[in-house]
């Protein structure tokens, strides 16, 4: 598996569903709801099923073999 790609965010925190879209891991908000509900998304190597989960700088999100790390802007 590759190293995570840093994805800068404008605020201190971002919701998981928003971050998946920002990081181009998904195409739409409805897709975020589906992949999170199916347990396909991991945050810091733990399955996360809450779309509203607050992420902050340093958190690593994994979906389908792709990793993205929340970075401060």
URZIDA-V499090 format. One record per residue. RES is the residue in one letter. SS is DSSP state (A for helix, B for strand, O for the rest). Layout:
RES&SS, RES&SS
This chain:
X&O, X&O, X&O, X&O, X&B, X&B, X&B, X&B, X&B, X&O, X&O, X&O, X&B, X&B, X&B, X&A, X&A, X&A, X&A, X&A, X&A, X&A, X&O, X&O, X&O, X&O, X&O, X&O, X&A, X&A, X&A, X&A, X&A, X&A, X&A, X&A, X&A, X&O, X&O, X&O, X&B, X&B, X&B, X&O, X&O, X&B, X&B, X&O, X&O, X&O, X&O, X&O, X&O, X&B, X&B, X&B, X&O, X&O, X&O, X&B, X&B, X&B, X&B, X&O, X&O, X&B, X&B, X&B, X&B, X&B, X&B, X&B, X&O
